[in-house]
Amino acid sequence: MSHRFPENVQHPLKRLDRYILGKYLKTFLLALALIIIIVITFDVSEKLDKFLEHHATLWQVISIYYLNFIPGFVNLYSPLFIFISVIFFTSKMAGNSEIIAILSSGVRYGRMLRPYVYGAAIVAVVVFVLGNFVIPSSNQRLIAFEEEYVKSKATNYYSNLHFQAEPGVQVYAESYDVQRLQAFKFCREELDANGRLLRRETANSITYDTSTNLWHCTAYSLRSIDSLRRETLTLERSIDIDFNIEPEDLNLLSTRVETMNTPDLIHYIHREQMRGTGTVKAAQIELWQRLINPLAIIVMTLIGVAIAARKRRGGIGVHLAIGISIAFAFIVFMKITTVFATNGDLSPFMAVLLPQIIFSIAAAWLIYKAPK
């Protein structure tokens, strides 16, 4: 026989969902707000001399520096604070015998986990949006502010640049001046499929003309080789040429992956794979971290519930000690796999996914063993 609840009476399970979800989000936001205040306080005390030395106004410090600092901090430490928050309020519920009362009333353990998963999904979506679209533009403003008001001077000069501009085209420059858009001791080589030289261009200096989108070359020489391996040498004191490269290709600052949104980052990875540079792995790790790491919030939530829902002697202190140990192990394992991907043969995708898989299995085992 089924029972109908009056329309003005809330279903008990709906009330349970609202109760747990409210505790989940309120505890997380409170913990995050407190730690942000503490971190900003210490950061201000450390950088105050730099702000005063470079005449940064209070409004600039707040609206540019810290307003763009907070999203990155939230994105980076959300899994850890979610984990601690879940352990904290769930331990209090267990200590007050609320978990026992919920399960004794006939609510299945899996059903009790539903509001936790709802809360984790909400935070994971927010973190995903922040990491892929908001934080890159915030990092651009943050880096620009640091270079003007915190650091002594931005790097505007690079040496020994070498990359593949397109398949079969190698580019080298002894140095590049970012502000002047000028490279020195420039060389561009075109090779055939067998690696034989077809065309070699050199110049003492090349300067980009923004009005014509051409490179102005001095002491230019062109050595071309035809299909019969006959060479032709052309010399010019000065000439304007389109080398099919942009100033950004020579500016290492423009390759900061943390300042690119995800579509730009994907385009950058494809370009660098074609060019054969050594920055591809770091960019791929950054991409997969943005796409996969939000799952850590759900994983850490489930582990936190499985640990804290059990009533223990020692209460919340024991739960926090166990939880912090697991969180530390998770962070260390993520760092280890990242190192293996950067310096070894582990793929960036597996380096990011492997910790999630292992700790997801741990979460499933803890939930299976939890008293129900």
C-alpha positions as a LaTeX table, in Angstrom:
\begin{tabular}{lrrr}
\hline
Residue & $x$ (\AA) & $y$ (\AA) & $z$ (\AA) \\
\hline
Met1 & 0.00 & 0.00 & 0.00 \\
Ser2 & 1.50 & 3.34 & $-1.01$ \\
His3 & 1.36 & 6.47 & 1.10 \\
Arg4 & 0.83 & 9.95 & $-0.27$ \\
Phe5 & 2.28 & 12.98 & 1.46 \\
Pro6 & 0.21 & 16.16 & 1.43 \\
Glu7 & 1.50 & 18.74 & $-1.01$ \\
Asn8 & 2.39 & 21.16 & 1.80 \\
Val9 & 4.39 & 18.49 & 3.71 \\
Gln10 & 7.97 & 17.94 & 2.57 \\
His11 & 9.07 & 14.36 & 1.94 \\
Pro12 & 11.41 & 13.20 & 4.77 \\
Leu13 & 14.14 & 12.17 & 2.30 \\
Lys14 & 13.97 & 15.57 & 0.61 \\
Arg15 & 14.46 & 17.18 & 4.01 \\
Leu16 & 17.44 & 14.89 & 4.62 \\
Asp17 & 18.95 & 15.90 & 1.26 \\
Arg18 & 18.53 & 19.60 & 2.05 \\
Tyr19 & 19.96 & 19.12 & 5.54 \\
Ile20 & 23.13 & 17.29 & 4.45 \\
Leu21 & 23.63 & 19.38 & 1.30 \\
Gly22 & 23.30 & 22.58 & 3.35 \\
Lys23 & 25.89 & 21.38 & 5.85 \\
Tyr24 & 28.17 & 20.30 & 2.99 \\
Leu25 & 28.18 & 23.65 & 1.18 \\
Lys26 & 28.12 & 25.87 & 4.29 \\
Thr27 & 31.04 & 24.05 & 5.94 \\
Phe28 & 33.08 & 24.10 & 2.72 \\
Leu29 & 32.48 & 27.81 & 2.08 \\
Leu30 & 33.24 & 28.70 & 5.69 \\
Ala31 & 36.48 & 26.70 & 5.72 \\
Leu32 & 37.50 & 28.21 & 2.37 \\
Ala33 & 36.74 & 31.76 & 3.51 \\
Leu34 & 38.74 & 31.33 & 6.71 \\
Ile35 & 41.80 & 29.89 & 4.98 \\
Ile36 & 41.68 & 32.57 & 2.24 \\
Ile37 & 41.70 & 35.30 & 4.92 \\
Ile38 & 44.67 & 33.65 & 6.65 \\
Val39 & 46.61 & 33.18 & 3.39 \\
Ile40 & 45.96 & 36.76 & 2.23 \\
Thr41 & 47.06 & 38.08 & 5.64 \\
Phe42 & 50.40 & 36.28 & 5.41 \\
Asp43 & 50.81 & 37.22 & 1.72 \\
Val44 & 50.21 & 40.90 & 2.46 \\
Ser45 & 52.79 & 40.88 & 5.26 \\
Glu46 & 55.31 & 39.28 & 2.88 \\
Lys47 & 54.70 & 41.55 & $-0.13$ \\
Leu48 & 53.80 & 44.83 & 1.58 \\
Asp49 & 57.29 & 46.28 & 1.09 \\
Lys50 & 57.13 & 45.48 & $-2.64$ \\
Phe51 & 53.70 & 47.10 & $-3.00$ \\
Leu52 & 54.91 & 50.28 & $-1.28$ \\
Glu53 & 58.21 & 50.32 & $-3.18$ \\
His54 & 56.47 & 50.16 & $-6.56$ \\
His55 & 53.67 & 52.58 & $-5.49$ \\
Ala56 & 50.79 & 50.13 & $-5.92$ \\
Thr57 & 47.53 & 51.63 & $-4.63$ \\
Leu58 & 45.27 & 49.80 & $-2.18$ \\
Trp59 & 42.58 & 49.57 & $-4.85$ \\
Gln60 & 45.01 & 47.98 & $-7.33$ \\
Val61 & 46.20 & 45.45 & $-4.75$ \\
Ile62 & 42.63 & 44.41 & $-3.90$ \\
Ser63 & 40.88 & 44.64 & $-7.29$ \\
Ile64 & 43.69 & 43.33 & $-9.50$ \\
Tyr65 & 46.00 & 41.20 & $-7.39$ \\
Tyr66 & 43.88 & 39.48 & $-4.76$ \\
Leu67 & 40.67 & 39.39 & $-6.77$ \\
Asn68 & 42.55 & 37.37 & $-9.41$ \\
Phe69 & 44.52 & 35.40 & $-6.81$ \\
Ile70 & 41.44 & 33.90 & $-5.10$ \\
Pro71 & 40.02 & 31.85 & $-8.07$ \\
Gly72 & 43.33 & 30.05 & $-8.58$ \\
Phe73 & 43.60 & 29.31 & $-4.87$ \\
Val74 & 40.04 & 27.94 & $-4.76$ \\
Asn75 & 40.67 & 25.76 & $-7.81$ \\
Leu76 & 43.94 & 24.36 & $-6.47$ \\
Tyr77 & 42.87 & 23.50 & $-2.93$ \\
Ser78 & 39.16 & 22.70 & $-3.32$ \\
Pro79 & 39.59 & 18.89 & $-3.08$ \\
Leu80 & 41.56 & 19.25 & 0.15 \\
Phe81 & 39.09 & 21.65 & 1.78 \\
Ile82 & 36.12 & 19.59 & 0.61 \\
Phe83 & 37.72 & 16.54 & 2.21 \\
Ile84 & 38.35 & 18.28 & 5.53 \\
Ser85 & 34.87 & 19.86 & 5.51 \\
Val86 & 33.15 & 16.52 & 4.87 \\
Ile87 & 35.11 & 14.85 & 7.66 \\
Phe88 & 34.37 & 17.73 & 10.04 \\
Phe89 & 30.58 & 17.94 & 9.74 \\
Thr90 & 30.04 & 14.21 & 9.15 \\
Ser91 & 32.07 & 13.40 & 12.30 \\
Lys92 & 29.87 & 15.80 & 14.27 \\
Met93 & 26.79 & 14.06 & 12.86 \\
Ala94 & 28.21 & 10.67 & 13.81 \\
Gly95 & 29.15 & 11.93 & 17.28 \\
Asn96 & 25.58 & 13.14 & 17.79 \\
Ser97 & 24.28 & 9.72 & 16.60 \\
Glu98 & 22.58 & 11.39 & 13.61 \\
Ile99 & 24.09 & 8.87 & 11.17 \\
Ile100 & 22.83 & 5.97 & 13.27 \\
Ala101 & 19.37 & 7.55 & 13.42 \\
Ile102 & 19.28 & 8.04 & 9.64 \\
Leu103 & 20.27 & 4.44 & 8.90 \\
Ser104 & 18.01 & 3.03 & 11.63 \\
Ser105 & 15.01 & 4.79 & 10.09 \\
Gly106 & 15.36 & 2.60 & 7.00 \\
Val107 & 17.40 & 4.91 & 4.77 \\
Arg108 & 19.91 & 2.90 & 2.77 \\
Tyr109 & 23.57 & 3.87 & 3.03 \\
Gly110 & 23.74 & 4.56 & $-0.70$ \\
Arg111 & 20.67 & 6.79 & $-0.42$ \\
Met112 & 22.32 & 8.74 & 2.40 \\
Leu113 & 25.33 & 9.37 & 0.13 \\
Arg114 & 23.16 & 11.06 & $-2.52$ \\
Pro115 & 23.25 & 14.64 & $-1.09$ \\
Tyr116 & 27.02 & 14.30 & $-0.64$ \\
Val117 & 27.34 & 13.45 & $-4.35$ \\
Tyr118 & 25.03 & 16.37 & $-5.23$ \\
Gly119 & 27.24 & 18.77 & $-3.27$ \\
Ala120 & 30.44 & 17.33 & $-4.77$ \\
Ala121 & 28.99 & 17.64 & $-8.29$ \\
Ile122 & 28.08 & 21.31 & $-7.70$ \\
Val123 & 31.58 & 22.15 & $-6.48$ \\
Ala124 & 33.20 & 20.06 & $-9.25$ \\
Val125 & 31.27 & 21.96 & $-11.96$ \\
Val126 & 32.30 & 25.30 & $-10.44$ \\
Val127 & 35.94 & 24.18 & $-10.26$ \\
Phe128 & 35.79 & 22.92 & $-13.87$ \\
Val129 & 34.49 & 26.27 & $-15.14$ \\
Leu130 & 37.05 & 28.18 & $-13.07$ \\
Gly131 & 39.98 & 26.04 & $-14.22$ \\
Asn132 & 39.13 & 26.02 & $-17.91$ \\
Phe133 & 37.80 & 29.52 & $-18.55$ \\
Val134 & 38.10 & 31.94 & $-15.61$ \\
Ile135 & 41.52 & 31.29 & $-14.06$ \\
Pro136 & 43.58 & 31.59 & $-17.31$ \\
Ser137 & 42.43 & 35.21 & $-17.81$ \\
Ser138 & 42.88 & 35.87 & $-14.08$ \\
Asn139 & 46.44 & 34.53 & $-14.33$ \\
Gln140 & 47.19 & 36.96 & $-17.16$ \\
Arg141 & 46.21 & 39.93 & $-14.98$ \\
Leu142 & 47.95 & 38.42 & $-11.95$ \\
Ile143 & 51.23 & 37.88 & $-13.80$ \\
Ala144 & 51.11 & 41.37 & $-15.33$ \\
Phe145 & 50.57 & 42.88 & $-11.87$ \\
Glu146 & 53.42 & 40.86 & $-10.32$ \\
Glu147 & 55.82 & 41.87 & $-13.07$ \\
Glu148 & 54.99 & 45.55 & $-12.58$ \\
Tyr149 & 54.64 & 45.81 & $-8.80$ \\
Val150 & 56.22 & 42.73 & $-7.19$ \\
Lys151 & 59.07 & 41.41 & $-9.30$ \\
Ser152 & 62.09 & 43.55 & $-10.11$ \\
Lys153 & 61.79 & 43.34 & $-13.88$ \\
Ala154 & 60.06 & 41.19 & $-16.46$ \\
Thr155 & 62.09 & 39.02 & $-18.79$ \\
Asn156 & 62.11 & 40.67 & $-22.21$ \\
Tyr157 & 65.11 & 38.95 & $-23.76$ \\
Tyr158 & 65.52 & 35.29 & $-24.75$ \\
Ser159 & 68.51 & 33.37 & $-26.08$ \\
Asn160 & 69.10 & 30.31 & $-28.29$ \\
Leu161 & 65.60 & 29.80 & $-29.66$ \\
His162 & 65.08 & 26.71 & $-31.81$ \\
Phe163 & 61.80 & 25.22 & $-33.00$ \\
Gln164 & 59.98 & 23.63 & $-35.94$ \\
Ala165 & 57.73 & 26.29 & $-37.47$ \\
Glu166 & 55.91 & 23.72 & $-39.63$ \\
Pro167 & 56.69 & 20.21 & $-40.92$ \\
Gly168 & 60.13 & 20.31 & $-42.54$ \\
Val169 & 60.87 & 23.93 & $-41.52$ \\
Gln170 & 63.38 & 24.62 & $-38.74$ \\
Val171 & 63.90 & 28.08 & $-37.22$ \\
Tyr172 & 66.77 & 29.29 & $-35.05$ \\
Ala173 & 67.60 & 32.65 & $-33.46$ \\
Glu174 & 70.55 & 33.43 & $-31.25$ \\
Ser175 & 68.48 & 35.98 & $-29.30$ \\
Tyr176 & 65.12 & 37.75 & $-29.34$ \\
Asp177 & 64.08 & 41.13 & $-27.91$ \\
Val178 & 60.39 & 41.05 & $-26.96$ \\
Gln179 & 59.85 & 44.82 & $-26.77$ \\
Arg180 & 61.55 & 45.60 & $-30.06$ \\
Leu181 & 60.17 & 42.51 & $-31.84$ \\
Gln182 & 63.71 & 41.90 & $-33.04$ \\
Ala183 & 65.73 & 38.68 & $-33.42$ \\
Phe184 & 69.47 & 38.39 & $-34.06$ \\
Lys185 & 71.51 & 35.77 & $-35.95$ \\
Phe186 & 68.37 & 34.36 & $-37.52$ \\
Cys187 & 68.27 & 31.17 & $-39.59$ \\
Arg188 & 65.38 & 29.37 & $-41.32$ \\
Glu189 & 65.84 & 26.01 & $-43.09$ \\
Glu190 & 63.48 & 23.99 & $-45.27$ \\
Leu191 & 64.14 & 20.23 & $-45.54$ \\
Asp192 & 62.64 & 17.52 & $-47.76$ \\
Ala193 & 61.12 & 14.25 & $-46.49$ \\
Asn194 & 64.60 & 12.68 & $-46.39$ \\
Gly195 & 66.03 & 15.51 & $-44.30$ \\
Arg196 & 68.04 & 17.06 & $-47.16$ \\
Leu197 & 68.37 & 20.82 & $-47.29$ \\
Leu198 & 66.21 & 22.60 & $-49.89$ \\
Arg199 & 66.38 & 26.23 & $-48.74$ \\
Arg200 & 68.37 & 28.11 & $-46.12$ \\
Glu201 & 67.76 & 31.74 & $-45.17$ \\
Thr202 & 69.93 & 33.71 & $-42.75$ \\
Ala203 & 70.03 & 37.31 & $-41.53$ \\
Asn204 & 72.04 & 39.28 & $-39.00$ \\
Ser205 & 68.79 & 40.68 & $-37.63$ \\
Ile206 & 65.07 & 40.56 & $-38.37$ \\
Thr207 & 62.53 & 43.09 & $-37.04$ \\
Tyr208 & 58.77 & 42.67 & $-37.26$ \\
Asp209 & 56.88 & 45.52 & $-38.94$ \\
Thr210 & 53.35 & 45.61 & $-37.47$ \\
Ser211 & 52.09 & 47.84 & $-40.30$ \\
Thr212 & 53.01 & 45.40 & $-43.09$ \\
Asn213 & 53.14 & 42.13 & $-41.06$ \\
Leu214 & 56.52 & 41.44 & $-42.64$ \\
Trp215 & 60.01 & 40.89 & $-41.17$ \\
His216 & 62.61 & 43.50 & $-42.12$ \\
Cys217 & 65.92 & 41.68 & $-42.59$ \\
Thr218 & 69.48 & 43.04 & $-42.64$ \\
Ala219 & 72.43 & 41.21 & $-44.23$ \\
Tyr220 & 70.05 & 38.65 & $-45.70$ \\
Ser221 & 71.25 & 35.57 & $-47.62$ \\
Leu222 & 69.27 & 32.83 & $-49.36$ \\
Arg223 & 70.77 & 29.52 & $-50.38$ \\
Ser224 & 68.37 & 27.38 & $-52.45$ \\
Ile225 & 68.95 & 23.90 & $-53.91$ \\
Asp226 & 66.86 & 22.57 & $-56.84$ \\
Ser227 & 65.94 & 18.97 & $-57.67$ \\
Leu228 & 69.28 & 18.50 & $-59.52$ \\
Arg229 & 71.14 & 19.61 & $-56.34$ \\
Arg230 & 72.29 & 22.84 & $-58.01$ \\
Glu231 & 72.76 & 25.71 & $-55.58$ \\
Thr232 & 71.74 & 29.33 & $-55.97$ \\
Leu233 & 72.93 & 32.05 & $-53.60$ \\
Thr234 & 71.08 & 35.36 & $-53.18$ \\
Leu235 & 72.38 & 38.25 & $-51.06$ \\
Glu236 & 70.46 & 41.35 & $-49.96$ \\
Arg237 & 71.62 & 44.21 & $-47.75$ \\
Ser238 & 68.02 & 44.66 & $-46.52$ \\
Ile239 & 64.71 & 43.13 & $-47.53$ \\
Asp240 & 61.16 & 42.62 & $-46.21$ \\
Ile241 & 60.02 & 38.97 & $-46.09$ \\
Asp242 & 57.11 & 36.91 & $-44.77$ \\
Phe243 & 58.71 & 33.96 & $-42.95$ \\
Asn244 & 55.29 & 32.58 & $-41.92$ \\
Ile245 & 56.14 & 33.04 & $-38.24$ \\
Glu246 & 54.69 & 35.50 & $-35.72$ \\
Pro247 & 56.43 & 37.43 & $-32.92$ \\
Glu248 & 54.54 & 35.23 & $-30.42$ \\
Asp249 & 56.42 & 32.22 & $-31.80$ \\
Leu250 & 59.66 & 33.73 & $-30.53$ \\
Asn251 & 58.26 & 35.08 & $-27.25$ \\
Leu252 & 58.60 & 32.43 & $-24.54$ \\
Leu253 & 56.32 & 34.44 & $-22.25$ \\
Ser254 & 53.42 & 33.78 & $-24.63$ \\
Thr255 & 53.89 & 30.02 & $-24.03$ \\
Arg256 & 52.74 & 30.19 & $-20.38$ \\
Val257 & 50.07 & 27.53 & $-20.41$ \\
Glu258 & 48.49 & 28.79 & $-17.18$ \\
Thr259 & 47.36 & 31.94 & $-19.02$ \\
Met260 & 45.60 & 30.07 & $-21.87$ \\
Asn261 & 41.96 & 29.05 & $-21.76$ \\
Thr262 & 41.30 & 25.44 & $-22.71$ \\
Pro263 & 40.52 & 25.96 & $-26.45$ \\
Asp264 & 43.71 & 28.04 & $-26.81$ \\
Leu265 & 45.66 & 25.42 & $-24.85$ \\
Ile266 & 44.47 & 22.62 & $-27.16$ \\
His267 & 45.49 & 24.70 & $-30.19$ \\
Tyr268 & 48.88 & 25.38 & $-28.56$ \\
Ile269 & 49.46 & 21.66 & $-27.91$ \\
His270 & 48.73 & 20.78 & $-31.54$ \\
Arg271 & 51.06 & 23.52 & $-32.73$ \\
Glu272 & 53.89 & 22.49 & $-30.40$ \\
Gln273 & 53.52 & 18.82 & $-31.39$ \\
Met274 & 54.01 & 19.88 & $-34.98$ \\
Arg275 & 56.94 & 22.11 & $-34.07$ \\
Gly276 & 58.59 & 19.37 & $-32.01$ \\
Thr277 & 59.37 & 21.53 & $-28.97$ \\
Gly278 & 59.91 & 20.23 & $-25.44$ \\
Thr279 & 56.95 & 22.08 & $-23.90$ \\
Val280 & 54.28 & 19.66 & $-25.10$ \\
Lys281 & 54.22 & 17.37 & $-22.04$ \\
Ala282 & 53.85 & 20.23 & $-19.59$ \\
Ala283 & 50.97 & 21.64 & $-21.66$ \\
Gln284 & 49.29 & 18.22 & $-21.91$ \\
Ile285 & 49.55 & 17.72 & $-18.15$ \\
Glu286 & 47.97 & 21.14 & $-17.60$ \\
Leu287 & 45.13 & 20.25 & $-20.01$ \\
Trp288 & 44.33 & 16.87 & $-18.42$ \\
Gln289 & 44.52 & 18.36 & $-14.92$ \\
Arg290 & 41.89 & 20.91 & $-15.90$ \\
Leu291 & 39.61 & 18.23 & $-17.36$ \\
Ile292 & 40.08 & 15.39 & $-14.85$ \\
Asn293 & 41.03 & 16.91 & $-11.48$ \\
Pro294 & 37.46 & 18.10 & $-10.67$ \\
Leu295 & 36.65 & 14.40 & $-10.26$ \\
Ala296 & 38.93 & 14.43 & $-7.20$ \\
Ile297 & 36.27 & 16.43 & $-5.36$ \\
Ile298 & 33.76 & 13.57 & $-5.73$ \\
Val299 & 36.38 & 10.95 & $-4.83$ \\
Met300 & 37.56 & 12.80 & $-1.73$ \\
Thr301 & 33.95 & 13.41 & $-0.67$ \\
Leu302 & 33.15 & 9.69 & $-0.74$ \\
Ile303 & 36.35 & 8.81 & 1.12 \\
Gly304 & 35.58 & 11.48 & 3.72 \\
Val305 & 32.04 & 10.15 & 4.32 \\
Ala306 & 33.24 & 6.55 & 4.59 \\
Ile307 & 35.83 & 7.54 & 7.22 \\
Ala308 & 33.79 & 10.02 & 9.26 \\
Ala309 & 30.37 & 8.31 & 9.28 \\
Arg310 & 31.67 & 5.65 & 11.67 \\
Lys311 & 31.47 & 6.65 & 15.33 \\
Arg312 & 34.93 & 6.25 & 16.87 \\
Arg313 & 36.48 & 6.75 & 20.26 \\
Gly314 & 38.37 & 10.02 & 20.00 \\
Gly315 & 35.74 & 11.57 & 17.73 \\
Ile316 & 36.60 & 14.19 & 15.16 \\
Gly317 & 40.30 & 14.28 & 16.06 \\
Val318 & 40.85 & 10.68 & 14.95 \\
His319 & 38.83 & 11.27 & 11.77 \\
Leu320 & 40.83 & 14.37 & 10.88 \\
Ala321 & 44.14 & 12.59 & 11.49 \\
Ile322 & 43.14 & 9.72 & 9.19 \\
Gly323 & 41.70 & 12.11 & 6.62 \\
Ile324 & 44.72 & 14.40 & 6.47 \\
Ser325 & 47.00 & 11.36 & 6.05 \\
Ile326 & 44.93 & 10.16 & 3.08 \\
Ala327 & 44.83 & 13.65 & 1.55 \\
Phe328 & 48.60 & 13.95 & 1.93 \\
Ala329 & 49.07 & 10.54 & 0.26 \\
Phe330 & 46.79 & 11.63 & $-2.60$ \\
Ile331 & 48.73 & 14.86 & $-3.19$ \\
Val332 & 52.12 & 13.09 & $-3.03$ \\
Phe333 & 50.94 & 10.41 & $-5.46$ \\
Met334 & 49.74 & 13.09 & $-7.91$ \\
Lys335 & 53.15 & 14.78 & $-7.75$ \\
Ile336 & 54.96 & 11.47 & $-8.34$ \\
Thr337 & 52.93 & 10.59 & $-11.43$ \\
Thr338 & 53.44 & 14.12 & $-12.78$ \\
Val339 & 57.22 & 13.75 & $-12.41$ \\
Phe340 & 57.13 & 10.39 & $-14.22$ \\
Ala341 & 55.14 & 11.98 & $-17.05$ \\
Thr342 & 57.47 & 14.99 & $-17.32$ \\
Asn343 & 60.76 & 13.09 & $-17.14$ \\
Gly344 & 59.75 & 9.54 & $-18.05$ \\
Asp345 & 57.56 & 7.50 & $-20.38$ \\
Leu346 & 54.25 & 7.81 & $-18.51$ \\
Ser347 & 51.65 & 9.55 & $-20.67$ \\
Pro348 & 50.27 & 12.86 & $-19.33$ \\
Phe349 & 46.74 & 11.45 & $-19.51$ \\
Met350 & 47.60 & 8.45 & $-17.31$ \\
Ala351 & 49.68 & 10.62 & $-14.98$ \\
Val352 & 46.57 & 12.65 & $-14.14$ \\
Leu353 & 44.04 & 9.79 & $-14.29$ \\
Leu354 & 45.99 & 7.16 & $-12.31$ \\
Pro355 & 45.66 & 8.83 & $-8.87$ \\
Gln356 & 41.93 & 9.30 & $-9.49$ \\
Ile357 & 41.50 & 5.61 & $-10.38$ \\
Ile358 & 43.47 & 4.31 & $-7.38$ \\
Phe359 & 41.71 & 6.54 & $-4.86$ \\
Ser360 & 38.33 & 5.84 & $-6.48$ \\
Ile361 & 38.96 & 2.13 & $-5.80$ \\
Ala362 & 39.94 & 3.06 & $-2.23$ \\
Ala363 & 36.71 & 5.07 & $-1.86$ \\
Ala364 & 34.62 & 2.13 & $-3.16$ \\
Trp365 & 36.33 & $-0.26$ & $-0.73$ \\
Leu366 & 35.85 & 2.06 & 2.26 \\
Ile367 & 32.16 & 2.55 & 1.42 \\
Tyr368 & 31.73 & $-1.23$ & 1.03 \\
Lys369 & 33.32 & $-1.80$ & 4.47 \\
Ala370 & 31.44 & 1.03 & 6.18 \\
Pro371 & 28.89 & $-0.10$ & 8.82 \\
Lys372 & 25.40 & 0.17 & 7.39 \\
\hline
\end{tabular}
